[in-house]
Structure formats: C-alpha cells, structure tokens
Amino acid sequence: MSKEFITFMRNRVSQPLLNAPAPTQNEWESILDAASRAADHGNLKPWRFRIYEGEGRAKLGQIYWHHALSEVVSMPENKEEAFIKKAFRAPAVLLVYAHIQEHPKVPEVEQVMASSAAAQQVLLGLSALGYGGMWRSEACLLYREDKRASWVRAK
C-alpha cells in the first residue's frame, strides 16, 4: 500500500457544507461499484444504495417526516417542513441501508457492519473525486418534546 493512500485516508474529513454540483451518474456508478468491494463475510452484499437528487429530495424529506411520525406519537404537525428541509442540505443524498438476509454463518450485525463499510468506501470515493461528503443518520434523528435529539434504530 502506498504512503500516499494512507495520507489520503488521514486527510478525509466530513464536510459540513455540501454545495453543488453533485456527482454525475457515471461518477456515482464508479463510486458505488468501488464501494461494493467492502468487506463482506459470506459475500452477501447486504448494502443497498439509493440516490436522491433535485426534487427527488422532497420524497426523501417525506420519508424522514413519516418515519418521525411513526416513531413519536406526539409529533407536532408544524415540524413537517423542518424534516423535509433536512433532505435539501446537499445537492444529492445517498441513502445506504442494510438488506438483512437469514444466513447460518453471517449474523445480522455483520451484515450491518458490511453495509457500514460500504458507506465508508463511498465517502472515500467521493473524496477521491473531489466531492465533499458526510455521514448522517437523518431518518433516525427524531424530535422529542423535551427538545433533545434521540437516536433510535430505523425500522
């Protein structure tokens, strides 16, 4: 392994401000293909990727909102716009999730970890192509009446 690659990995940091442009379709394909080489016990490839761009981000914002409604019974209706706005903080949002499969030798936790490894590969790929990126768990960050954030496992 080259020292340059180690330096590259050390220099990758999350970018708090994500501006246009987003990766092109060809760039996304290249990044996701490389990310699909993540460590994967059992070769299950449990990760799934979904890109939201342009007005497609409104659909993602609705997903955030409906997830929040399903998790918090007392969710105030006036919070809908705030949840939808979260999807527009970047020119593109990549949703990475684990498609868990029953397997006698590969438990659920390893499949989640493999999906996490693929997500990290995406962040390295974005950085390699000159794009910023950051890891967020938006669908899991929920509003609570006491104004504190609560992290829960997405269903």
BAZABA-94743 format. One line per 5 residues: their letters; for each residue x, y, z of N, C-alpha, C, CB. Coordinates in steps of 0.1 Angstrom, whole numbers, plus 5000, padded with zeros to 4 digits. Glycine has a CB too. Example, Ala and Ser with C-alpha at 12.3 -4.5 7.8 and 13.67 -1.06 7.14 Angstrom:
BAZABA-94743
AS) 5132 4943 5078 5123 4955 5078 5132 4967 5078 5113 4955 5090 ~ 5128 4978 5071 5137 4989 5071 5129 5000 5079 5141 4994 5057;
END
This chain:
BAZABA-94743
MSKEF) 5009 4988 5000 5000 5000 5000 5009 5012 5000 4990 5000 5012 ~ 5005 5022 4993 5013 5034 4991 5011 5044 5003 5011 5041 4978 ~ 5021 5051 5006 5020 5061 5017 5010 5072 5013 5034 5067 5020 ~ 5009 5075 5000 5000 5085 4995 4986 5081 4999 5002 5087 4980 ~ 4983 5068 4997 4969 5064 5000 4966 5066 5015 4966 5050 4996;
ITFMR) 4976 5062 5024 4974 5064 5038 4972 5079 5041 4986 5058 5046 ~ 4980 5087 5035 4978 5102 5037 4965 5106 5032 4990 5109 5029 ~ 4960 5101 5021 4947 5105 5016 4936 5101 5026 4944 5097 5002 ~ 4937 5089 5032 4927 5084 5042 4928 5093 5054 4929 5070 5046 ~ 4939 5097 5058 4941 5106 5070 4935 5120 5068 4956 5107 5074;
NRVSQ) 4936 5124 5056 4931 5138 5052 4916 5139 5050 4939 5143 5041 ~ 4909 5127 5048 4895 5128 5045 4887 5132 5058 4890 5114 5040 ~ 4879 5142 5057 4871 5146 5068 4857 5149 5062 4877 5159 5075 ~ 4847 5149 5071 4834 5152 5067 4833 5167 5064 4824 5149 5079 ~ 4825 5171 5055 4824 5184 5050 4810 5190 5056 4824 5186 5035;
PLLNA) 4810 5200 5064 4798 5205 5070 4789 5212 5060 4801 5214 5081 ~ 4795 5217 5049 4787 5225 5039 4789 5217 5026 4792 5239 5038 ~ 4778 5212 5020 4778 5205 5008 4771 5213 4997 4772 5191 5010 ~ 4779 5217 4987 4773 5225 4976 4773 5218 4963 4781 5238 4975 ~ 4766 5223 4954 4765 5217 4940 4779 5220 4934 4754 5224 4931;
PAPTQ) 4783 5211 4925 4775 5201 4919 4776 5188 4926 4779 5198 4904 ~ 4766 5179 4924 4767 5165 4929 4774 5157 4919 4752 5160 4932 ~ 4779 5145 4923 4785 5136 4913 4776 5133 4901 4789 5123 4920 ~ 4782 5131 4889 4774 5128 4878 4770 5113 4879 4782 5130 4864 ~ 4761 5108 4870 4757 5094 4870 4769 5085 4869 4747 5092 4859;
NEWES) 4778 5088 4859 4790 5080 4858 4799 5080 4870 4798 5085 4846 ~ 4800 5091 4877 4808 5091 4889 4801 5083 4900 4810 5106 4893 ~ 4788 5085 4901 4781 5077 4911 4783 5062 4909 4766 5080 4911 ~ 4782 5058 4896 4784 5044 4893 4797 5039 4896 4781 5041 4878 ~ 4807 5047 4894 4821 5043 4897 4823 5042 4912 4831 5054 4891;
ILDAA) 4818 5052 4919 4819 5052 4934 4812 5040 4940 4813 5065 4940 ~ 4800 5037 4936 4792 5027 4942 4797 5013 4938 4777 5028 4937 ~ 4803 5012 4926 4810 4999 4922 4822 4996 4931 4814 5000 4907 ~ 4830 5007 4934 4841 5005 4943 4836 5002 4957 4850 5018 4942 ~ 4826 5009 4961 4821 5007 4975 4816 4993 4977 4810 5017 4978;
SRAAD) 4811 4987 4966 4806 4973 4967 4817 4963 4969 4798 4970 4954 ~ 4829 4967 4970 4841 4958 4973 4844 4958 4988 4853 4962 4965 ~ 4835 4963 4996 4837 4964 5010 4838 4950 5016 4825 4972 5017 ~ 4844 4949 5028 4845 4936 5035 4831 4930 5037 4852 4938 5049 ~ 4829 4917 5034 4816 4912 5033 4817 4897 5036 4809 4914 5020;
HGNLK) 4816 4893 5048 4816 4878 5052 4804 4871 5045 4815 4877 5068 ~ 4807 4861 5038 4796 4853 5032 4792 4859 5018 4784 4853 5040 ~ 4799 4869 5013 4796 4875 5000 4781 4878 4998 4801 4866 4989 ~ 4774 4883 5008 4760 4886 5008 4757 4899 5001 4754 4885 5021 ~ 4767 4908 5001 4764 4922 4996 4751 4927 5001 4764 4921 4980;
PWRFR) 4750 4929 5015 4738 4933 5021 4735 4948 5019 4738 4930 5035 ~ 4744 4956 5014 4742 4970 5013 4733 4973 5001 4755 4978 5011 ~ 4725 4984 5003 4717 4989 4992 4719 5004 4992 4701 4986 4995 ~ 4719 5009 4980 4722 5024 4978 4710 5030 4970 4735 5026 4970 ~ 4706 5042 4975 4696 5049 4968 4700 5064 4968 4681 5047 4974;
IYEGE) 4700 5070 4956 4704 5084 4954 4692 5093 4953 4714 5086 4942 ~ 4692 5104 4960 4681 5114 4959 4687 5127 4955 4673 5115 4972 ~ 4683 5132 4943 4688 5145 4938 4677 5154 4934 4698 5142 4926 ~ 4680 5166 4932 4670 5176 4927 4657 5175 4935 4666 5173 4912 ~ 4646 5175 4929 4633 5175 4936 4630 5161 4942 4622 5179 4927;
GRAKL) 4638 5151 4938 4637 5138 4944 4640 5139 4959 4646 5128 4938 ~ 4647 5149 4963 4650 5151 4978 4637 5154 4986 4660 5162 4980 ~ 4627 5159 4979 4614 5162 4986 4608 5148 4990 4604 5170 4977 ~ 4609 5138 4982 4604 5125 4985 4612 5120 4998 4606 5115 4973 ~ 4625 5122 4998 4633 5117 5009 4629 5125 5022 4648 5119 5006;
GQIYW) 4626 5138 5021 4622 5146 5032 4609 5140 5037 4620 5160 5028 ~ 4600 5136 5028 4587 5130 5033 4590 5117 5040 4578 5127 5021 ~ 4600 5109 5036 4604 5097 5042 4608 5100 5057 4615 5089 5035 ~ 4617 5110 5058 4621 5114 5071 4609 5118 5080 4630 5127 5070 ~ 4600 5126 5074 4588 5130 5082 4579 5118 5086 4580 5140 5073;
HHALS) 4576 5109 5077 4567 5098 5080 4574 5089 5090 4564 5090 5068 ~ 4587 5087 5089 4594 5079 5099 4593 5085 5113 4609 5077 5095 ~ 4595 5098 5113 4594 5105 5126 4580 5104 5132 4597 5121 5125 ~ 4569 5105 5123 4556 5103 5128 4553 5089 5133 4546 5106 5117 ~ 4559 5079 5127 4557 5066 5131 4564 5063 5145 4562 5056 5121;
EVVSM) 4574 5070 5148 4582 5068 5160 4578 5076 5172 4597 5070 5157 ~ 4573 5088 5169 4569 5097 5180 4555 5101 5179 4578 5110 5179 ~ 4547 5095 5189 4533 5097 5188 4528 5112 5190 4526 5089 5199 ~ 4536 5119 5197 4532 5133 5200 4539 5143 5190 4534 5137 5214 ~ 4543 5138 5179 4550 5147 5169 4541 5159 5165 4555 5139 5157;
PENKE) 4545 5171 5167 4537 5183 5163 4537 5184 5147 4543 5196 5169 ~ 4525 5186 5142 4524 5187 5127 4533 5198 5122 4509 5190 5124 ~ 4535 5209 5129 4543 5220 5124 4558 5217 5122 4542 5232 5133 ~ 4562 5205 5125 4576 5201 5123 4578 5194 5110 4580 5190 5134 ~ 4568 5192 5102 4569 5186 5089 4579 5193 5080 4556 5185 5082;
EAFIK) 4578 5206 5078 4587 5214 5070 4602 5212 5074 4583 5228 5070 ~ 4604 5212 5087 4618 5210 5092 4624 5197 5088 4619 5212 5107 ~ 4616 5186 5088 4621 5173 5084 4623 5173 5069 4611 5162 5088 ~ 4615 5179 5061 4616 5179 5047 4629 5187 5043 4604 5185 5040 ~ 4631 5198 5049 4643 5207 5047 4656 5199 5048 4642 5219 5055;
KAFRA) 4656 5190 5057 4669 5182 5060 4674 5176 5047 4666 5172 5071 ~ 4665 5171 5039 4669 5165 5026 4675 5174 5016 4657 5157 5020 ~ 4674 5187 5018 4679 5197 5009 4692 5204 5013 4669 5207 5006 ~ 4699 5198 5023 4711 5204 5028 4723 5200 5019 4714 5200 5042 ~ 4721 5192 5009 4732 5188 5000 4725 5186 4986 4738 5174 5005;
PAVLL) 4733 5187 4976 4728 5186 4962 4724 5172 4959 4738 5191 4952 ~ 4729 5162 4966 4725 5148 4965 4726 5141 4978 4733 5141 4954 ~ 4717 5132 4981 4718 5124 4993 4718 5109 4989 4705 5128 5002 ~ 4728 5102 4994 4728 5088 4992 4723 5081 5004 4743 5083 4988 ~ 4713 5073 5003 4708 5065 5014 4714 5052 5013 4692 5064 5013;
VYAHI) 4721 5048 5023 4728 5034 5024 4721 5027 5035 4743 5036 5027 ~ 4716 5015 5032 4710 5007 5042 4713 4992 5040 4695 5009 5042 ~ 4711 4984 5051 4714 4970 5050 4702 4962 5047 4720 4966 5064 ~ 4703 4953 5037 4692 4944 5034 4696 4931 5041 4691 4942 5018 ~ 4690 4929 5053 4694 4917 5061 4688 4904 5056 4689 4919 5076;
QEHPK) 4697 4894 5055 4692 4881 5050 4695 4871 5061 4700 4878 5036 ~ 4686 4861 5061 4689 4850 5070 4701 4842 5065 4676 4840 5071 ~ 4710 4839 5074 4722 4832 5070 4728 4824 5082 4733 4841 5063 ~ 4731 4811 5081 4736 4804 5092 4749 4808 5098 4736 4789 5089 ~ 4757 4815 5090 4771 4819 5094 4773 4834 5095 4781 4812 5085;
VPEVE) 4764 4841 5090 4766 4856 5089 4754 4863 5097 4767 4861 5075 ~ 4756 4866 5109 4746 4872 5117 4742 4886 5112 4750 4873 5132 ~ 4731 4891 5117 4726 4904 5113 4736 4915 5115 4713 4908 5120 ~ 4743 4915 5127 4752 4925 5130 4764 4926 5120 4758 4923 5144 ~ 4768 4915 5115 4779 4915 5105 4774 4921 5091 4784 4901 5102;
QVMAS) 4761 4919 5088 4756 4925 5076 4754 4940 5077 4742 4918 5073 ~ 4751 4944 5089 4750 4959 5092 4764 4965 5091 4744 4962 5105 ~ 4774 4958 5097 4788 4962 5096 4793 4963 5082 4797 4954 5105 ~ 4790 4953 5074 4794 4953 5060 4788 4965 5052 4790 4940 5053 ~ 4775 4968 5055 4769 4980 5049 4775 4993 5054 4754 4980 5052;
SAAAQ) 4779 4993 5066 4787 5005 5071 4800 5006 5064 4789 5004 5086 ~ 4807 4995 5062 4820 4995 5055 4818 5000 5041 4826 4981 5055 ~ 4807 4996 5034 4804 5001 5021 4801 5016 5021 4792 4994 5015 ~ 4795 5021 5031 4792 5036 5033 4805 5043 5034 4783 5038 5045 ~ 4814 5038 5042 4827 5044 5044 4835 5044 5030 4836 5037 5054;
QVLLG) 4834 5034 5023 4840 5033 5009 4834 5044 5000 4838 5019 5003 ~ 4821 5047 5002 4815 5058 4994 4821 5071 4997 4800 5058 4996 ~ 4823 5073 5011 4829 5086 5015 4843 5088 5009 4829 5087 5030 ~ 4851 5077 5009 4864 5077 5003 4864 5080 4988 4872 5064 5006 ~ 4854 5074 4982 4853 5076 4967 4849 5090 4964 4842 5066 4962;
LSALG) 4840 5096 4971 4836 5110 4969 4847 5119 4971 4824 5114 4979 ~ 4855 5117 4982 4867 5125 4984 4877 5123 4973 4873 5121 4997 ~ 4879 5111 4968 4889 5109 4957 4885 5117 4945 4890 5094 4954 ~ 4872 5119 4943 4868 5126 4931 4866 5141 4933 4854 5120 4925 ~ 4869 5145 4945 4869 5160 4948 4856 5165 4954 4872 5167 4936;
YGGMW) 4847 5155 4958 4834 5159 4964 4835 5158 4979 4823 5150 4959 ~ 4827 5167 4986 4826 5166 5000 4815 5155 5003 4822 5179 5006 ~ 4815 5151 5015 4805 5141 5020 4805 5141 5035 4808 5127 5014 ~ 4794 5136 5040 4793 5134 5055 4783 5124 5058 4789 5148 5062 ~ 4785 5117 5069 4777 5106 5073 4766 5112 5083 4785 5095 5080;
RSEAC) 4754 5110 5079 4743 5114 5088 4733 5102 5089 4735 5127 5082 ~ 4726 5102 5100 4715 5092 5103 4702 5099 5104 4719 5084 5115 ~ 4698 5107 5094 4687 5116 5095 4674 5109 5098 4685 5123 5082 ~ 4671 5097 5092 4658 5091 5095 4657 5086 5109 4656 5079 5085 ~ 4668 5085 5116 4669 5081 5130 4669 5092 5140 4680 5072 5132;
LLYRE) 4671 5104 5135 4672 5116 5145 4658 5121 5146 4682 5127 5140 ~ 4652 5120 5158 4638 5123 5160 4637 5135 5169 4631 5111 5165 ~ 4626 5142 5167 4622 5153 5175 4616 5147 5188 4612 5163 5168 ~ 4619 5153 5199 4613 5150 5212 4607 5162 5218 4622 5142 5222 ~ 4597 5161 5226 4591 5173 5232 4601 5180 5241 4579 5168 5240;
DKRAS) 4610 5173 5247 4620 5180 5256 4631 5186 5248 4626 5170 5266 ~ 4630 5186 5234 4639 5193 5225 4653 5186 5224 4642 5207 5230 ~ 4655 5175 5230 4667 5167 5228 4666 5158 5217 4671 5160 5241 ~ 4677 5155 5210 4677 5145 5199 4677 5131 5205 4689 5147 5190 ~ 4671 5122 5199 4671 5108 5204 4674 5099 5192 4657 5104 5210;
WVRAK) 4684 5091 5194 4688 5082 5183 4681 5068 5186 4704 5080 5183 ~ 4674 5064 5176 4668 5051 5176 4671 5043 5164 4653 5052 5178 ~ 4670 5030 5164 4673 5022 5153 4661 5023 5143 4675 5007 5157 ~ 4665 5026 5130 4654 5027 5120 4648 5014 5117 4660 5033 5107 ~ 4636 5013 5115 4629 5000 5112 4628 4998 5097 4615 5000 5118;
END
